[in-house]
Amino acid sequence: MVVGDIATGTDVVVIGGGPAGYTAAIRAAQFDLDVTLAETNALGGTCLNHGCIPSKALVTGANTAHEAATAEELGIHADPSVDLGEMVAWKDDVVDQLTGGVEKLCKANGVNLLEGRAEFADENTVRVIHDGEGQGSESVEFQDAIIATGSRPIEIPGFAFDGDRILSSRHALALESIPESLLVVGAGYIGMELSTVFAKLGTDVTVVEMLDDVLPTYESDVSSVVKERAQQLGIDFQFGESAQDWEEMDGGITVHTETEEGEIDEYGAEKVLVAVGRTPITDTLNLDAIDLDTDDRGFIPTDDRTRTTLDHVYAVGDVAGDPMLAHKGMKEGEVAAEVIAGEPAALDYQAIPAAVFTDPEIGTVGLTETEAKEEGFEPVVGQMPMRASGRALTLEETDGFVRVVADEPSGFLLGAQVVAPEASELIGELGLAIEMGATLEDVGATIHTHPTLSEAVMEAAENATGKAIHTLNR
């Protein structure tokens, strides 16, 4: 303990108040454990403050403006004017409502909240350092600790974030005015989501990607739908190039890129968004004090009960490894708390859904056909194109498809890939089907509301068994 510290004790200390951390804290408190949650910044973490919620708020704003401006075929003629400052203020209000709600839930469940950066002092003590001169610190002795410090955007050499010319995703979500031009480094899900947002707001967007396609973790027929739609929105892609450096020029900046063959090119833009991924935050924890190692990517290895190499220290959320998804972190938080409380909890990762909020959206869960073959299944695939969906036609959103993957001998659903409007919602039904051990027959025989997008789930399942009515069977 540092001289001058206040010393307290707790059953469970949770380091980090994002989705994984506050979920763990609340669940642990529900088991009547004394819980202390330390958070450096605002409760809610990156997800609520600078990631999922703010970006989806701006996706909604951009979609609304774009749809109003492009609805002539529906007899609607409008020339919307967008005030990004007002849109960002609305987004901030949404964020404030959610973060305020998290604080109320924590307090209502009896979680002790501490504001400050927590680092380990020894195997049973963390020191919480309060922000600001003279604010001091306090030591918290604990029986169990849950690390939930999340992740931060990765910087690339020569492109240090300054919030002015060189932006992280956090900076991009807080812009007060629409840039005339934006160069996006990286065509992963963050780069593609924000590229789409700003293209719809009228920004001239160029995406530089060192690989040869967008969204490289998805199957090509899924990512190609999104890329083609992005190109229709005017987004220019430059593949096979990596950003090298930049310089101020003519009131904007010029970015120099290089191919593997050494060819140099340059692109002008008002601002640059670097979206090449995220890295776990472990450098603030003083892990040496508890002799806890990270892997070569900086993640803290855990078992299926979220336990680290120390029996009384757990890691959840982004800091515990891929996939870096808030809902995966929330489930890990619940499991960590339940294990500490003595419950027989463990993680089941067979059906973690993922969503990308591009245009159209992407939703995936479980195995692809290729992955199913690699795991020894005999996969059968069924697909329903959105152009055959009556509801999609009424939405004027007919790009994409719903695809299901099942084990042919048993009929059990193994996975699904959806690229369609509201794919982020549709994928929930398919995740539940996998978790419940549903077969193609179960899904196909389930009466779905007409006319809805979810009918495509039923049709895809029936397509896999040769019983589809509204499409030609495989």
VEXDREN-2710 file (C-alpha; in Angstrom, 1 decimal):
% VEXDREN-2710
k/r/px/py/pz
1/MET/0.0/0.0/0.0
2/VAL/1.3/3.5/-0.9
3/VAL/1.5/5.9/2.0
4/GLY/-1.6/8.1/2.0
5/ASP/-3.8/5.5/0.3
6/ILE/-7.2/4.7/1.5
7/ALA/-7.4/0.9/1.9
8/THR/-10.6/-1.0/1.4
9/GLY/-11.5/-4.7/0.8
10/THR/-13.9/-6.5/-1.5
11/ASP/-14.8/-9.9/-2.6
12/VAL/-14.5/-9.2/-6.4
13/VAL/-12.8/-6.3/-8.1
14/VAL/-13.7/-5.7/-11.7
15/ILE/-11.2/-3.6/-13.7
16/GLY/-13.0/-1.9/-16.6
17/GLY/-16.7/-0.8/-16.9
18/GLY/-17.4/-1.7/-20.5
19/PRO/-20.0/-4.3/-21.5
20/ALA/-17.9/-7.2/-20.2
21/GLY/-16.9/-5.5/-17.0
22/TYR/-20.3/-4.0/-15.9
23/THR/-22.1/-7.3/-16.8
24/ALA/-19.6/-9.2/-14.7
25/ALA/-20.0/-6.8/-11.8
26/ILE/-23.8/-6.8/-11.8
27/ARG/-24.0/-10.6/-12.1
28/ALA/-21.4/-11.1/-9.3
29/ALA/-23.4/-8.6/-7.1
30/GLN/-26.6/-10.7/-7.8
31/PHE/-24.8/-13.6/-6.0
32/ASP/-24.5/-11.3/-3.0
33/LEU/-20.8/-10.9/-3.5
34/ASP/-19.2/-7.6/-2.5
35/VAL/-18.2/-6.1/-5.8
36/THR/-16.0/-3.1/-6.6
37/LEU/-15.8/-1.8/-10.2
38/ALA/-13.0/0.5/-11.2
39/GLU/-13.3/2.5/-14.5
40/THR/-10.8/5.0/-15.8
41/ASN/-13.2/6.9/-18.0
42/ALA/-17.0/6.7/-18.6
43/LEU/-19.0/3.6/-17.7
44/GLY/-20.0/1.7/-20.8
45/GLY/-16.5/1.5/-22.3
46/THR/-15.7/1.8/-25.9
47/CYS/-19.0/0.1/-27.0
48/LEU/-21.4/2.6/-25.4
49/ASN/-19.2/5.7/-25.6
50/HIS/-17.0/5.5/-28.7
51/GLY/-17.9/2.3/-30.7
52/CYS/-21.0/0.2/-31.2
53/ILE/-23.7/2.7/-30.1
54/PRO/-22.3/5.9/-31.5
55/SER/-21.5/4.4/-34.8
56/LYS/-24.9/2.8/-35.2
57/ALA/-26.5/6.1/-34.3
58/LEU/-24.6/7.8/-37.1
59/VAL/-25.5/4.8/-39.4
60/THR/-29.1/5.6/-38.7
61/GLY/-28.6/9.3/-39.4
62/ALA/-26.8/8.7/-42.6
63/ASN/-29.3/6.2/-43.8
64/THR/-32.2/8.5/-43.1
65/ALA/-30.6/11.4/-45.1
66/HIS/-29.6/9.1/-47.9
67/GLU/-33.0/7.5/-48.2
68/ALA/-34.8/10.8/-48.2
69/ALA/-32.5/12.0/-51.0
70/THR/-32.9/9.0/-53.2
71/ALA/-36.6/8.2/-53.0
72/GLU/-37.7/9.7/-56.2
73/GLU/-39.0/6.3/-57.5
74/LEU/-41.3/6.2/-54.5
75/GLY/-42.7/9.7/-55.5
76/ILE/-40.7/11.4/-52.7
77/HIS/-38.6/14.4/-53.8
78/ALA/-36.4/15.9/-51.1
79/ASP/-33.1/17.6/-50.8
80/PRO/-32.2/17.1/-47.2
81/SER/-29.6/19.3/-45.5
82/VAL/-27.5/17.5/-42.9
83/ASP/-26.1/19.3/-39.8
84/LEU/-23.5/16.8/-38.5
85/GLY/-23.1/18.8/-35.3
86/GLU/-26.8/18.3/-34.5
87/MET/-26.6/14.7/-35.5
88/VAL/-23.6/14.1/-33.2
89/ALA/-25.4/15.9/-30.4
90/TRP/-28.4/13.5/-30.8
91/LYS/-25.9/10.6/-30.8
92/ASP/-24.3/11.9/-27.6
93/ASP/-27.8/12.1/-26.0
94/VAL/-28.3/8.4/-26.9
95/VAL/-25.0/7.6/-25.4
96/ASP/-25.7/9.5/-22.2
97/GLN/-29.0/7.7/-21.7
98/LEU/-27.3/4.3/-22.0
99/THR/-24.2/5.1/-19.8
100/GLY/-26.5/6.7/-17.2
101/GLY/-28.5/3.6/-17.2
102/VAL/-25.4/1.4/-16.6
103/GLU/-24.5/3.5/-13.6
104/LYS/-28.0/3.2/-12.2
105/LEU/-28.0/-0.5/-12.7
106/CYS/-24.6/-0.9/-11.0
107/LYS/-25.7/1.1/-8.0
108/ALA/-29.1/-0.6/-7.8
109/ASN/-27.3/-3.9/-7.6
110/GLY/-25.0/-2.7/-4.9
111/VAL/-21.8/-2.5/-7.0
112/ASN/-19.2/-0.1/-5.5
113/LEU/-18.0/2.3/-8.3
114/LEU/-14.5/3.8/-8.3
115/GLU/-13.3/6.3/-10.9
116/GLY/-9.7/5.8/-11.7
117/ARG/-7.1/3.6/-13.4
118/ALA/-6.6/0.3/-11.6
119/GLU/-3.3/-1.5/-11.6
120/PHE/-2.1/-4.6/-9.7
121/ALA/0.1/-4.0/-6.6
122/ASP/0.3/-7.7/-5.7
123/GLU/-1.8/-10.9/-6.2
124/ASN/-4.6/-9.7/-4.0
125/THR/-4.4/-5.9/-4.2
126/VAL/-5.1/-3.3/-6.9
127/ARG/-4.3/0.3/-6.6
128/VAL/-6.8/2.7/-8.1
129/ILE/-5.2/5.9/-9.2
130/HIS/-7.7/8.8/-9.4
131/ASP/-7.4/11.3/-12.2
132/GLY/-6.2/14.8/-11.5
133/GLU/-3.5/16.4/-9.4
134/GLY/-4.0/15.8/-5.7
135/GLN/-6.8/13.3/-6.2
136/GLY/-4.7/10.5/-4.7
137/SER/-5.3/6.8/-4.9
138/GLU/-6.7/3.9/-2.9
139/SER/-5.9/0.3/-2.5
140/VAL/-8.5/-2.4/-2.8
141/GLU/-7.8/-5.9/-1.4
142/PHE/-9.7/-8.6/-3.3
143/GLN/-10.3/-12.3/-3.3
144/ASP/-11.0/-12.5/-7.0
145/ALA/-10.3/-10.1/-9.9
146/ILE/-11.9/-9.8/-13.3
147/ILE/-9.9/-7.9/-15.9
148/ALA/-12.1/-6.2/-18.5
149/THR/-10.0/-3.3/-19.8
150/GLY/-11.1/-3.7/-23.4
151/SER/-9.1/-2.5/-26.4
152/ARG/-8.0/0.6/-28.3
153/PRO/-7.5/1.5/-32.0
154/ILE/-4.2/0.4/-33.6
155/GLU/-2.0/3.2/-34.9
156/ILE/0.2/2.6/-37.9
157/PRO/3.7/4.1/-38.3
158/GLY/3.6/7.7/-39.6
159/PHE/-0.1/8.2/-38.8
160/ALA/-0.3/9.1/-35.1
161/PHE/-3.8/10.0/-34.2
162/ASP/-4.2/13.8/-33.7
163/GLY/-7.9/14.1/-33.9
164/ASP/-7.6/16.8/-36.6
165/ARG/-6.1/15.4/-39.8
166/ILE/-5.5/11.8/-38.7
167/LEU/-8.5/10.3/-37.0
168/SER/-9.3/7.1/-35.1
169/SER/-12.8/5.7/-35.3
170/ARG/-13.5/7.6/-32.0
171/HIS/-12.5/10.9/-33.6
172/ALA/-14.6/10.2/-36.7
173/LEU/-17.7/9.6/-34.6
174/ALA/-17.3/13.1/-33.0
175/LEU/-16.7/15.3/-36.1
176/GLU/-18.8/18.5/-36.0
177/SER/-18.9/18.9/-39.8
178/ILE/-18.9/16.7/-42.8
179/PRO/-15.5/16.5/-44.4
180/GLU/-15.4/17.1/-48.2
181/SER/-13.1/14.2/-48.6
182/LEU/-12.0/11.3/-46.5
183/LEU/-9.3/8.7/-47.0
184/VAL/-9.9/5.5/-45.0
185/VAL/-7.0/3.2/-44.3
186/GLY/-8.4/-0.3/-43.9
187/ALA/-11.4/-2.1/-45.4
188/GLY/-12.3/-4.2/-42.4
189/TYR/-15.7/-3.8/-40.7
190/ILE/-14.9/-0.5/-39.0
191/GLY/-13.5/1.0/-42.2
192/MET/-16.5/-0.2/-44.3
193/GLU/-19.1/1.0/-41.8
194/LEU/-17.7/4.5/-41.5
195/SER/-16.9/4.7/-45.2
196/THR/-20.6/4.0/-45.9
197/VAL/-21.7/6.6/-43.3
198/PHE/-19.7/9.4/-44.7
199/ALA/-20.4/8.5/-48.4
200/LYS/-24.1/8.7/-47.6
201/LEU/-23.5/12.1/-45.9
202/GLY/-21.9/13.4/-49.1
203/THR/-18.2/12.9/-48.4
204/ASP/-15.9/11.9/-51.2
205/VAL/-14.5/8.6/-49.8
206/THR/-11.4/6.7/-50.9
207/VAL/-10.5/3.4/-49.1
208/VAL/-6.9/2.2/-49.2
209/GLU/-6.5/-1.5/-48.3
210/MET/-3.3/-3.6/-48.4
211/LEU/-5.2/-6.8/-49.1
212/ASP/-7.1/-7.4/-52.4
213/ASP/-10.7/-7.1/-51.1
214/VAL/-12.9/-5.7/-48.5
215/LEU/-13.9/-7.5/-45.3
216/PRO/-11.3/-10.3/-45.7
217/THR/-12.7/-12.4/-42.8
218/TYR/-16.0/-13.0/-44.7
219/GLU/-16.7/-15.2/-47.7
220/SER/-16.2/-13.5/-51.1
221/ASP/-19.9/-13.7/-52.1
222/VAL/-20.8/-12.0/-48.9
223/SER/-18.3/-9.2/-49.0
224/SER/-18.8/-8.6/-52.8
225/VAL/-22.4/-7.6/-52.2
226/VAL/-21.2/-4.9/-49.7
227/LYS/-18.4/-3.8/-52.0
228/GLU/-20.6/-3.4/-55.0
229/ARG/-23.1/-1.4/-53.0
230/ALA/-20.3/0.8/-51.6
231/GLN/-19.0/1.4/-55.1
232/GLN/-22.6/2.5/-56.2
233/LEU/-22.4/5.0/-53.3
234/GLY/-19.3/6.4/-54.9
235/ILE/-16.6/4.9/-52.6
236/ASP/-13.3/4.4/-54.5
237/PHE/-11.2/1.4/-53.5
238/GLN/-7.5/1.1/-53.9
239/PHE/-6.4/-2.5/-53.1
240/GLY/-2.9/-3.9/-52.7
241/GLU/-1.6/-0.6/-51.3
242/SER/-0.4/0.3/-47.8
243/ALA/-0.3/3.8/-46.4
244/GLN/3.3/5.0/-45.9
245/ASP/3.2/8.7/-44.8
246/TRP/1.4/11.9/-45.3
247/GLU/2.1/15.6/-45.7
248/GLU/0.1/18.9/-45.6
249/MET/-0.6/20.2/-49.1
250/ASP/-3.0/22.7/-50.6
251/GLY/-5.2/23.1/-47.5
252/GLY/-5.6/19.3/-47.2
253/ILE/-3.2/16.4/-46.9
254/THR/-1.6/14.0/-49.3
255/VAL/-1.2/10.4/-48.4
256/HIS/1.5/8.3/-50.0
257/THR/1.0/4.6/-50.5
258/GLU/3.1/1.7/-51.8
259/THR/2.4/-1.6/-53.3
260/GLU/4.3/-4.8/-52.6
261/GLU/6.1/-4.3/-55.9
262/GLY/7.3/-0.9/-54.7
263/GLU/5.0/1.3/-56.8
264/ILE/4.2/4.6/-55.2
265/ASP/0.9/6.5/-55.4
266/GLU/-0.6/9.4/-53.7
267/TYR/-4.1/10.5/-52.7
268/GLY/-5.4/13.8/-51.5
269/ALA/-8.0/14.2/-48.8
270/GLU/-9.2/16.6/-46.1
271/LYS/-8.9/14.0/-43.4
272/VAL/-7.6/10.4/-42.9
273/LEU/-9.4/7.7/-40.9
274/VAL/-7.1/4.9/-39.8
275/ALA/-9.2/1.8/-39.2
276/VAL/-6.8/-1.2/-39.2
277/GLY/-8.0/-2.9/-36.1
278/ARG/-7.8/-2.8/-32.3
279/THR/-5.3/-4.0/-29.7
280/PRO/-6.1/-5.2/-26.2
281/ILE/-5.3/-2.8/-23.3
282/THR/-3.0/-4.6/-20.9
283/ASP/-0.2/-2.1/-20.5
284/THR/-2.0/-0.1/-17.8
285/LEU/-2.4/-3.1/-15.5
286/ASN/1.1/-3.7/-14.1
287/LEU/0.7/-7.4/-14.9
288/ASP/4.3/-8.0/-13.8
289/ALA/3.1/-7.5/-10.2
290/ILE/1.0/-10.7/-10.4
291/ASP/3.3/-12.5/-12.9
292/LEU/0.6/-12.8/-15.5
293/ASP/1.7/-13.0/-19.1
294/THR/0.0/-12.1/-22.4
295/ASP/0.3/-13.9/-25.7
296/ASP/2.2/-12.6/-28.7
297/ARG/-0.8/-10.4/-29.7
298/GLY/-1.2/-8.9/-26.3
299/PHE/-4.3/-10.9/-25.2
300/ILE/-4.6/-12.6/-21.8
301/PRO/-5.1/-16.3/-22.3
302/THR/-8.1/-17.9/-20.5
303/ASP/-9.8/-21.2/-20.3
304/ASP/-13.5/-22.0/-21.0
305/ARG/-14.3/-20.6/-17.5
306/THR/-12.5/-17.2/-18.3
307/ARG/-9.9/-18.1/-15.7
308/THR/-6.3/-17.0/-16.4
309/THR/-3.2/-18.9/-15.3
310/LEU/-4.0/-17.5/-11.8
311/ASP/-6.9/-19.3/-10.2
312/HIS/-8.4/-16.1/-8.8
313/VAL/-7.8/-13.7/-11.8
314/TYR/-10.2/-13.8/-14.7
315/ALA/-10.2/-12.0/-18.1
316/VAL/-13.2/-11.1/-20.2
317/GLY/-14.1/-9.1/-23.3
318/ASP/-11.7/-7.8/-25.9
319/VAL/-8.7/-8.3/-23.6
320/ALA/-9.4/-12.1/-23.5
321/GLY/-9.1/-12.5/-27.3
322/ASP/-11.1/-12.7/-30.5
323/PRO/-13.7/-12.2/-31.5
324/MET/-13.8/-8.6/-30.1
325/LEU/-17.5/-8.4/-29.8
326/ALA/-19.5/-6.7/-27.0
327/HIS/-22.0/-9.6/-26.8
328/LYS/-19.2/-12.1/-26.5
329/GLY/-17.7/-10.1/-23.7
330/MET/-21.0/-9.8/-21.9
331/LYS/-21.4/-13.6/-21.9
332/GLU/-17.8/-14.0/-20.6
333/GLY/-18.6/-11.5/-17.9
334/GLU/-21.6/-13.5/-16.8
335/VAL/-19.5/-16.7/-16.8
336/ALA/-16.7/-15.2/-14.8
337/ALA/-19.1/-14.0/-12.1
338/GLU/-20.9/-17.3/-12.0
339/VAL/-17.6/-19.3/-11.7
340/ILE/-16.5/-17.0/-8.8
341/ALA/-19.9/-17.6/-7.1
342/GLY/-19.3/-21.4/-7.4
343/GLU/-21.8/-22.0/-10.2
344/PRO/-21.0/-24.7/-12.9
345/ALA/-20.7/-22.1/-15.7
346/ALA/-18.6/-22.4/-18.8
347/LEU/-18.5/-20.8/-22.2
348/ASP/-20.0/-22.2/-25.3
349/TYR/-18.7/-20.5/-28.5
350/GLN/-20.5/-22.5/-31.1
351/ALA/-23.0/-19.8/-32.0
352/ILE/-21.5/-16.4/-31.5
353/PRO/-23.3/-14.1/-34.0
354/ALA/-21.5/-11.2/-35.7
355/ALA/-22.9/-8.2/-37.5
356/VAL/-21.5/-5.5/-39.8
357/PHE/-23.7/-2.5/-40.2
358/THR/-22.8/-1.7/-43.8
359/ASP/-25.3/-1.4/-46.7
360/PRO/-26.6/-4.0/-46.8
361/GLU/-25.8/-5.4/-43.4
362/ILE/-24.0/-8.6/-42.8
363/GLY/-24.9/-11.2/-40.1
364/THR/-23.1/-14.5/-39.6
365/VAL/-23.3/-17.2/-37.0
366/GLY/-21.7/-20.7/-36.7
367/LEU/-19.9/-22.4/-39.5
368/THR/-19.6/-21.6/-43.2
369/GLU/-19.8/-24.5/-45.7
370/THR/-16.0/-24.6/-46.0
371/GLU/-15.6/-24.7/-42.2
372/ALA/-18.2/-27.4/-41.9
373/LYS/-16.3/-29.6/-44.3
374/GLU/-13.1/-29.0/-42.4
375/GLU/-14.8/-30.1/-39.2
376/GLY/-15.9/-33.4/-40.8
377/PHE/-19.5/-32.6/-41.5
378/GLU/-21.3/-33.4/-44.8
379/PRO/-22.8/-29.9/-45.3
380/VAL/-25.9/-29.0/-47.3
381/VAL/-26.6/-25.4/-48.2
382/GLY/-29.8/-23.6/-48.8
383/GLN/-30.1/-20.0/-50.0
384/MET/-32.8/-17.4/-50.5
385/PRO/-32.0/-14.3/-52.6
386/MET/-33.5/-11.1/-51.3
387/ARG/-34.7/-10.2/-54.8
388/ALA/-37.3/-13.0/-54.3
389/SER/-38.5/-11.5/-51.0
390/GLY/-41.7/-9.4/-51.2
391/ARG/-40.7/-7.4/-48.2
392/ALA/-37.3/-6.6/-49.5
393/LEU/-38.9/-5.4/-52.7
394/THR/-41.2/-3.0/-50.7
395/LEU/-38.1/-1.7/-49.0
396/GLU/-36.2/-1.3/-52.2
397/GLU/-33.4/-3.3/-50.6
398/THR/-33.0/-6.5/-52.8
399/ASP/-29.3/-7.0/-52.7
400/GLY/-28.0/-10.0/-50.8
401/PHE/-29.3/-13.4/-49.6
402/VAL/-29.9/-15.6/-46.6
403/ARG/-27.9/-18.8/-46.5
404/VAL/-28.1/-21.7/-44.1
405/VAL/-25.5/-24.5/-43.7
406/ALA/-26.6/-27.8/-42.1
407/ASP/-25.3/-31.3/-41.6
408/GLU/-27.1/-33.3/-44.4
409/PRO/-27.4/-36.6/-42.6
410/SER/-28.9/-35.2/-39.5
411/GLY/-30.3/-32.0/-40.7
412/PHE/-28.9/-30.0/-37.8
413/LEU/-28.2/-26.4/-38.5
414/LEU/-24.5/-25.6/-38.3
415/GLY/-24.3/-22.0/-39.5
416/ALA/-25.7/-19.1/-41.5
417/GLN/-24.6/-16.1/-43.5
418/VAL/-26.9/-13.3/-44.1
419/VAL/-26.2/-10.2/-46.3
420/ALA/-29.5/-8.3/-46.4
421/PRO/-31.3/-5.4/-44.9
422/GLU/-31.7/-6.0/-41.1
423/ALA/-29.2/-8.9/-41.3
424/SER/-28.1/-7.9/-37.7
425/GLU/-31.6/-8.8/-36.5
426/LEU/-32.3/-11.8/-38.8
427/ILE/-29.1/-13.6/-37.6
428/GLY/-30.6/-13.8/-34.1
429/GLU/-33.2/-16.3/-35.1
430/LEU/-30.5/-18.5/-36.7
431/GLY/-28.3/-18.3/-33.7
432/LEU/-31.1/-19.5/-31.5
433/ALA/-31.9/-22.3/-33.9
434/ILE/-28.3/-23.5/-33.7
435/GLU/-28.2/-23.2/-29.9
436/MET/-31.5/-25.2/-29.7
437/GLY/-30.3/-27.9/-32.0
438/ALA/-32.9/-27.2/-34.6
439/THR/-32.9/-29.0/-37.9
440/LEU/-33.7/-27.6/-41.4
441/GLU/-37.1/-29.2/-41.1
442/ASP/-37.7/-27.4/-37.8
443/VAL/-36.8/-24.0/-39.3
444/GLY/-38.6/-24.7/-42.6
445/ALA/-41.8/-25.8/-40.8
446/THR/-41.9/-22.8/-38.5
447/ILE/-44.6/-20.4/-39.8
448/HIS/-43.0/-17.0/-40.4
449/THR/-45.0/-13.7/-40.6
450/HIS/-45.8/-12.5/-44.1
451/PRO/-44.6/-10.2/-45.5
452/THR/-41.3/-10.0/-43.6
453/LEU/-37.6/-10.4/-44.3
454/SER/-37.5/-13.3/-41.9
455/GLU/-39.5/-15.4/-44.4
456/ALA/-36.1/-15.7/-46.2
457/VAL/-34.8/-17.8/-43.3
458/MET/-37.6/-20.2/-43.7
459/GLU/-37.2/-20.3/-47.5
460/ALA/-33.5/-20.9/-47.2
461/ALA/-34.0/-23.8/-44.9
462/GLU/-36.6/-25.3/-47.3
463/ASN/-34.3/-24.6/-50.3
464/ALA/-31.7/-26.8/-48.6
465/THR/-34.2/-29.7/-48.5
466/GLY/-35.5/-29.1/-52.0
467/LYS/-38.9/-27.8/-50.7
468/ALA/-38.7/-24.1/-51.4
469/ILE/-41.8/-22.6/-52.9
470/HIS/-40.6/-19.1/-53.9
471/THR/-37.2/-19.9/-55.4
472/LEU/-35.9/-22.7/-57.6
473/ASN/-34.6/-25.5/-55.4
474/ARG/-30.9/-26.4/-55.5
END
